[in-house]
């Protein structure tokens, strides 16, 4: 992806949390995503405060989001990735993932991970693959309560 081409079209990706539209992020995750429905707003705000966040914008309009949970040295987990419907089909999701994996604070990490039900094709383009030794991975999963 060519950063300059997106920038010339008026798009921007920023890690400045003051630019994030928390209301839009919350509404998308709680009402439209398959992975975070029922998330309490306070929990989302805490997650954003304690993560590296990437906002996608066209001019001043919020267009998309991704959150990276990381120690900035060895590990990063990419989550809550979305592009709003009206901004899809422009290559923004590819540009967003490219920007994340090439971010200077995240270069040289030993392990990247993420979970997706439907975007394997996107992430495969950036070197992600299925976990090779799933028997080594464990989890505690507590879904949010939906009404």
C-alpha positions, 0 to 999 in steps of 0.5 A: 500500500502506498501511504502517499496515495491515501494521504493525497485522497485526504485519509489519515491513520493516527495513534492520537487517542484524542482524535478517536470518536469513542461514541462511534467505536462503542456503537460499532463494537456493541451493536454491529461487531460479532465479537464485542456485543454487550461490552460495557462502555466503561470497559471499552474506555479502559481498553482504549486507555491501556492499548495502542489505538489506530484511528482511520480518518477521511479529513476529520470524519472517523472511518475506522479503528484498530486496537493493539495490546502490546508490551512494545517489545515481544508481543502484540495482539490486534483486536477490535479492527473495523472500517465503517460501512460507508468507507469500505471497498477503498483498501483502508483495512489493508492500509490499516493493517500495513500501518500497524505491522510497520509501526516503529514501536512494533517492529521486531516483535517476536509474536503477533496474534489476532482472532477473526471469524471472517477476515483470514484473507486480509491478514494472510496478506501480512504473514498471519497464519493459523496457529501452528501448535494450538495445543500450546495455547490456552484461554479463559473466555468470558463473553459479554452479557447481551440483553 
